[in-house]
Amino acid sequence: MIIFLEGPDAYRRRQKIKELVSFYGQKHANFDFKNFDLEEKAENCLALKDFLSQQSLFDTFKMALVSGIFEAEKKEIKKILKEYLTNENAILIISEEKPPLKEFDFLLEKPVIHQEFKKMTAEQLAFFIRKEAEKRNLKLEIKAADYLVRWQGETGVDTWALINELDKIALAGFPQPVSAADLALLIPFSYEEEIFNLAGVLGGQNSIGRKMVALEKLFLQKEPAAYAFNLLGYRAPASFVLKLADYDVSIKSGGLDYEEILLDLALDPRQ
């Protein structure tokens, strides 16, 4: 049996691996488990083959965590993987940052169990932050959670770094619920005027003049128009989300680009 985990979100991939090891560990008390990085050492491919073929005195079930398969000798690793596609006595958990090369397309098809861990949208990230904060007995004000979403968007950090920041917040001893002002003391923000606030002006019920000022600031700060557009959908009313969906269709069909859409929003007296 093969479980293929892939995507740039290394933290959530790692959490899924822990979940799988715990689950199968409860079912097979004495199972053999070993980690193989095929990129690190070429001979690890042979070591993986030997591990899977060895017999155990206590339990026939084996689990291997495998990474770097795209850097291994393709013919050999493909042979090993295909041999264990339907083997019920062994599980190969494959963890990779990038999607499979053409030679490994079979990892995206049944009987392989495939799960992708993409970078999260603003909404998904807000939910993730809330759940991880709960695990640390942290209560965050809405603006504090927004602050972390915007910080992640500015820095482009992965979720590992975000988790580290939540751990720091938990140890800082701030009064709860933690405010955005508290977070600013711990996690600096470099924007001259936060892009989230400027995007909010464009998406809110404001005068055309105020929206044009916000749009000018966005352009002067050289903020990515695509990022500003995506932020508009975060915590927006349902009616506005539908409007954004129409714009999204226009973008994908080759109509308006992101800059033109932001200008259209700024000049719309109904919004």
MOTA-V527641 format. One record per residue. N is the residue number from 1. PHI is phi as a letter, one per 30 degrees, with the letter a starting at -180 (NA if undefined). PSI is psi in degrees with one decimal (NA if undefined). D_CENTER is the distance of its C-alpha to the mean C-alpha in Angstrom with 2 decimals. Layout:
BEGIN
n=N phi=PHI psi=PSI d_center=D_CENTER
n=N phi=PHI psi=PSI d_center=D_CENTER
END
This chain:
BEGIN
n=1 phi=NA psi=137.1 d_center=25.31
n=2 phi=b psi=132.3 d_center=22.08
n=3 phi=c psi=118.2 d_center=18.51
n=4 phi=c psi=113.8 d_center=16.12
n=5 phi=c psi=123.9 d_center=12.48
n=6 phi=b psi=153.4 d_center=10.70
n=7 phi=k psi=164.1 d_center=7.75
n=8 phi=d psi=-13.6 d_center=6.58
n=9 phi=d psi=86.3 d_center=4.18
n=10 phi=d psi=-32.8 d_center=7.75
n=11 phi=d psi=-48.3 d_center=8.04
n=12 phi=d psi=-30.8 d_center=7.04
n=13 phi=d psi=-44.7 d_center=9.02
n=14 phi=d psi=-38.3 d_center=11.67
n=15 phi=d psi=-36.8 d_center=11.94
n=16 phi=d psi=-38.9 d_center=12.56
n=17 phi=d psi=-44.8 d_center=15.10
n=18 phi=e psi=-41.0 d_center=16.83
n=19 phi=d psi=-43.2 d_center=17.11
n=20 phi=d psi=-43.7 d_center=18.68
n=21 phi=d psi=-40.6 d_center=21.01
n=22 phi=d psi=-43.4 d_center=22.14
n=23 phi=d psi=-50.9 d_center=22.83
n=24 phi=d psi=-23.6 d_center=24.85
n=25 phi=d psi=-32.3 d_center=26.43
n=26 phi=d psi=-30.5 d_center=28.01
n=27 phi=d psi=-30.0 d_center=29.39
n=28 phi=b psi=93.4 d_center=30.71
n=29 phi=d psi=-32.5 d_center=32.05
n=30 phi=c psi=26.7 d_center=33.18
n=31 phi=d psi=152.9 d_center=30.74
n=32 phi=d psi=134.7 d_center=30.18
n=33 phi=b psi=135.8 d_center=26.76
n=34 phi=a psi=151.1 d_center=26.07
n=35 phi=c psi=133.4 d_center=23.38
n=36 phi=b psi=116.9 d_center=23.93
n=37 phi=c psi=102.9 d_center=22.45
n=38 phi=d psi=-17.3 d_center=24.23
n=39 phi=d psi=-34.4 d_center=23.36
n=40 phi=d psi=-44.9 d_center=24.98
n=41 phi=b psi=127.9 d_center=28.26
n=42 phi=d psi=-35.2 d_center=29.78
n=43 phi=d psi=-9.6 d_center=31.90
n=44 phi=d psi=-22.6 d_center=28.94
n=45 phi=d psi=-43.0 d_center=29.04
n=46 phi=d psi=-38.3 d_center=32.59
n=47 phi=d psi=-37.6 d_center=31.69
n=48 phi=d psi=-44.9 d_center=29.09
n=49 phi=d psi=-44.4 d_center=31.83
n=50 phi=d psi=-42.5 d_center=34.34
n=51 phi=d psi=-44.6 d_center=32.10
n=52 phi=d psi=-29.1 d_center=31.52
n=53 phi=d psi=-16.3 d_center=35.24
n=54 phi=d psi=142.7 d_center=36.67
n=55 phi=c psi=142.1 d_center=38.28
n=56 phi=c psi=147.3 d_center=37.79
n=57 phi=d psi=-22.3 d_center=40.65
n=58 phi=c psi=-42.9 d_center=38.59
n=59 phi=a psi=133.8 d_center=35.82
n=60 phi=d psi=-7.1 d_center=35.16
n=61 phi=d psi=134.2 d_center=31.42
n=62 phi=b psi=149.4 d_center=29.12
n=63 phi=b psi=131.4 d_center=25.42
n=64 phi=b psi=132.0 d_center=23.97
n=65 phi=c psi=118.7 d_center=20.55
n=66 phi=b psi=133.0 d_center=20.53
n=67 phi=b psi=165.0 d_center=18.62
n=68 phi=i psi=24.4 d_center=19.93
n=69 phi=d psi=-27.3 d_center=21.58
n=70 phi=d psi=-13.2 d_center=21.48
n=71 phi=c psi=-6.6 d_center=23.59
n=72 phi=d psi=170.8 d_center=26.05
n=73 phi=d psi=114.0 d_center=29.29
n=74 phi=e psi=-44.9 d_center=28.22
n=75 phi=d psi=-43.0 d_center=31.33
n=76 phi=d psi=-46.5 d_center=31.36
n=77 phi=d psi=-34.6 d_center=27.76
n=78 phi=d psi=-39.4 d_center=27.87
n=79 phi=d psi=-43.3 d_center=31.08
n=80 phi=d psi=-46.2 d_center=29.64
n=81 phi=d psi=-44.9 d_center=26.58
n=82 phi=d psi=-28.3 d_center=28.77
n=83 phi=d psi=-28.3 d_center=31.27
n=84 phi=c psi=16.4 d_center=28.86
n=85 phi=e psi=-41.2 d_center=27.22
n=86 phi=c psi=14.1 d_center=29.37
n=87 phi=d psi=119.0 d_center=30.59
n=88 phi=d psi=-8.2 d_center=30.40
n=89 phi=c psi=3.7 d_center=31.33
n=90 phi=b psi=139.7 d_center=28.36
n=91 phi=b psi=127.6 d_center=24.58
n=92 phi=c psi=114.0 d_center=22.63
n=93 phi=c psi=114.1 d_center=18.95
n=94 phi=c psi=125.1 d_center=17.55
n=95 phi=b psi=117.1 d_center=14.33
n=96 phi=b psi=145.2 d_center=13.51
n=97 phi=d psi=-37.7 d_center=11.08
n=98 phi=c psi=156.1 d_center=12.92
n=99 phi=d psi=161.9 d_center=14.31
n=100 phi=d psi=149.0 d_center=17.86
n=101 phi=d psi=166.9 d_center=20.94
n=102 phi=e psi=-36.9 d_center=23.60
n=103 phi=d psi=-16.8 d_center=25.51
n=104 phi=c psi=24.5 d_center=22.76
n=105 phi=e psi=-25.5 d_center=22.13
n=106 phi=d psi=-16.8 d_center=23.57
n=107 phi=d psi=-11.9 d_center=20.37
n=108 phi=c psi=0.4 d_center=18.96
n=109 phi=c psi=156.7 d_center=22.09
n=110 phi=d psi=146.9 d_center=23.78
n=111 phi=d psi=4.6 d_center=24.85
n=112 phi=d psi=136.6 d_center=21.61
n=113 phi=c psi=114.8 d_center=18.88
n=114 phi=c psi=132.6 d_center=15.73
n=115 phi=b psi=131.8 d_center=12.18
n=116 phi=c psi=139.9 d_center=9.25
n=117 phi=b psi=83.8 d_center=5.59
n=118 phi=d psi=167.4 d_center=4.56
n=119 phi=d psi=140.3 d_center=3.18
n=120 phi=d psi=149.4 d_center=4.23
n=121 phi=d psi=172.4 d_center=8.00
n=122 phi=e psi=-41.9 d_center=10.36
n=123 phi=d psi=-45.4 d_center=11.55
n=124 phi=d psi=-38.3 d_center=8.54
n=125 phi=d psi=-39.6 d_center=7.86
n=126 phi=d psi=-42.6 d_center=11.63
n=127 phi=d psi=-42.7 d_center=11.81
n=128 phi=d psi=-44.5 d_center=9.43
n=129 phi=d psi=-43.5 d_center=11.67
n=130 phi=d psi=-44.9 d_center=14.70
n=131 phi=d psi=-42.0 d_center=14.24
n=132 phi=d psi=-32.6 d_center=13.63
n=133 phi=d psi=-40.2 d_center=16.55
n=134 phi=d psi=-38.6 d_center=18.67
n=135 phi=d psi=-25.4 d_center=18.34
n=136 phi=c psi=13.5 d_center=19.86
n=137 phi=h psi=36.9 d_center=22.48
n=138 phi=c psi=137.2 d_center=21.30
n=139 phi=c psi=126.9 d_center=22.19
n=140 phi=c psi=134.9 d_center=20.79
n=141 phi=d psi=155.8 d_center=22.66
n=142 phi=e psi=-42.0 d_center=20.91
n=143 phi=d psi=-28.5 d_center=21.41
n=144 phi=d psi=-42.1 d_center=19.96
n=145 phi=d psi=-40.6 d_center=16.64
n=146 phi=d psi=-39.4 d_center=16.87
n=147 phi=e psi=-43.7 d_center=17.65
n=148 phi=d psi=-37.5 d_center=14.47
n=149 phi=d psi=-44.9 d_center=12.42
n=150 phi=d psi=-37.4 d_center=14.83
n=151 phi=d psi=-43.0 d_center=14.84
n=152 phi=d psi=-39.8 d_center=11.18
n=153 phi=d psi=-36.1 d_center=11.97
n=154 phi=d psi=-47.8 d_center=15.18
n=155 phi=d psi=-23.3 d_center=14.31
n=156 phi=i psi=18.9 d_center=11.14
n=157 phi=d psi=158.6 d_center=10.32
n=158 phi=d psi=178.0 d_center=7.36
n=159 phi=d psi=-20.5 d_center=6.71
n=160 phi=e psi=-47.4 d_center=9.89
n=161 phi=d psi=-38.6 d_center=11.84
n=162 phi=d psi=-41.7 d_center=10.95
n=163 phi=d psi=-40.7 d_center=12.13
n=164 phi=d psi=-38.9 d_center=15.12
n=165 phi=d psi=-38.7 d_center=15.98
n=166 phi=d psi=-37.3 d_center=16.04
n=167 phi=d psi=-40.3 d_center=18.29
n=168 phi=d psi=-40.8 d_center=20.45
n=169 phi=d psi=-41.8 d_center=20.82
n=170 phi=d psi=-32.2 d_center=21.88
n=171 phi=d psi=-11.5 d_center=24.46
n=172 phi=d psi=-19.9 d_center=25.74
n=173 phi=i psi=26.9 d_center=27.88
n=174 phi=d psi=147.6 d_center=27.32
n=175 phi=d psi=146.3 d_center=29.16
n=176 phi=c psi=146.7 d_center=27.10
n=177 phi=d psi=144.4 d_center=25.58
n=178 phi=d psi=133.3 d_center=24.04
n=179 phi=c psi=164.3 d_center=24.62
n=180 phi=d psi=-33.7 d_center=22.95
n=181 phi=d psi=-37.9 d_center=26.11
n=182 phi=d psi=-44.2 d_center=25.54
n=183 phi=d psi=-34.6 d_center=22.05
n=184 phi=d psi=-27.8 d_center=23.62
n=185 phi=d psi=-27.9 d_center=25.92
n=186 phi=c psi=-36.8 d_center=23.23
n=187 phi=b psi=100.1 d_center=20.44
n=188 phi=d psi=148.4 d_center=22.22
n=189 phi=c psi=131.7 d_center=21.26
n=190 phi=c psi=-8.2 d_center=22.83
n=191 phi=d psi=139.8 d_center=23.06
n=192 phi=d psi=-49.3 d_center=26.74
n=193 phi=b psi=126.4 d_center=25.99
n=194 phi=e psi=132.8 d_center=22.49
n=195 phi=e psi=-33.2 d_center=21.02
n=196 phi=e psi=-44.0 d_center=19.84
n=197 phi=d psi=-40.8 d_center=23.52
n=198 phi=d psi=-41.4 d_center=24.86
n=199 phi=d psi=-35.6 d_center=22.64
n=200 phi=d psi=-35.2 d_center=23.80
n=201 phi=d psi=-42.6 d_center=27.38
n=202 phi=d psi=-35.8 d_center=26.97
n=203 phi=d psi=-5.6 d_center=25.58
n=204 phi=c psi=178.2 d_center=28.18
n=205 phi=d psi=79.5 d_center=31.87
n=206 phi=b psi=163.9 d_center=33.26
n=207 phi=d psi=155.9 d_center=36.16
n=208 phi=e psi=-38.6 d_center=35.83
n=209 phi=d psi=-46.1 d_center=37.04
n=210 phi=d psi=-38.7 d_center=34.35
n=211 phi=d psi=-36.1 d_center=31.61
n=212 phi=d psi=-36.1 d_center=33.16
n=213 phi=d psi=-44.3 d_center=33.15
n=214 phi=d psi=-41.5 d_center=29.43
n=215 phi=d psi=-41.3 d_center=28.80
n=216 phi=d psi=-40.7 d_center=31.07
n=217 phi=d psi=-39.6 d_center=29.22
n=218 phi=e psi=-45.9 d_center=25.89
n=219 phi=d psi=-39.6 d_center=27.64
n=220 phi=d psi=-35.1 d_center=29.55
n=221 phi=d psi=0.7 d_center=26.46
n=222 phi=h psi=41.4 d_center=25.08
n=223 phi=d psi=142.4 d_center=21.86
n=224 phi=d psi=123.3 d_center=19.83
n=225 phi=d psi=-34.7 d_center=21.20
n=226 phi=d psi=-39.4 d_center=18.19
n=227 phi=d psi=-42.5 d_center=16.05
n=228 phi=d psi=-41.2 d_center=19.04
n=229 phi=d psi=-44.7 d_center=19.32
n=230 phi=d psi=-34.0 d_center=15.80
n=231 phi=d psi=-25.3 d_center=16.49
n=232 phi=d psi=-29.2 d_center=19.67
n=233 phi=d psi=-10.6 d_center=18.11
n=234 phi=d psi=118.7 d_center=16.66
n=235 phi=h psi=28.6 d_center=19.31
n=236 phi=d psi=153.8 d_center=21.74
n=237 phi=d psi=156.7 d_center=24.69
n=238 phi=e psi=-39.9 d_center=24.72
n=239 phi=d psi=-37.1 d_center=27.42
n=240 phi=d psi=-32.9 d_center=25.48
n=241 phi=d psi=-39.4 d_center=22.33
n=242 phi=d psi=-37.9 d_center=24.77
n=243 phi=d psi=-42.9 d_center=26.08
n=244 phi=d psi=-35.5 d_center=22.70
n=245 phi=d psi=-38.8 d_center=22.23
n=246 phi=d psi=-41.5 d_center=25.59
n=247 phi=d psi=-39.9 d_center=24.60
n=248 phi=d psi=-40.6 d_center=21.48
n=249 phi=d psi=-41.0 d_center=23.92
n=250 phi=d psi=-41.7 d_center=26.16
n=251 phi=d psi=-48.3 d_center=23.60
n=252 phi=d psi=-22.9 d_center=22.71
n=253 phi=c psi=5.5 d_center=26.45
n=254 phi=i psi=19.4 d_center=27.45
n=255 phi=d psi=-112.0 d_center=29.03
n=256 phi=d psi=149.7 d_center=28.08
n=257 phi=c psi=177.2 d_center=25.64
n=258 phi=d psi=-41.5 d_center=23.37
n=259 phi=d psi=-41.0 d_center=26.18
n=260 phi=d psi=-36.8 d_center=28.73
n=261 phi=d psi=-42.9 d_center=26.72
n=262 phi=d psi=-39.1 d_center=26.37
n=263 phi=d psi=-40.6 d_center=30.11
n=264 phi=d psi=-40.9 d_center=30.88
n=265 phi=d psi=-41.0 d_center=29.16
n=266 phi=d psi=-32.8 d_center=31.10
n=267 phi=c psi=-1.4 d_center=34.34
n=268 phi=d psi=111.1 d_center=33.89
n=269 phi=d psi=-14.8 d_center=36.41
n=270 phi=d psi=-19.5 d_center=35.20
n=271 phi=c psi=NA d_center=31.78
END
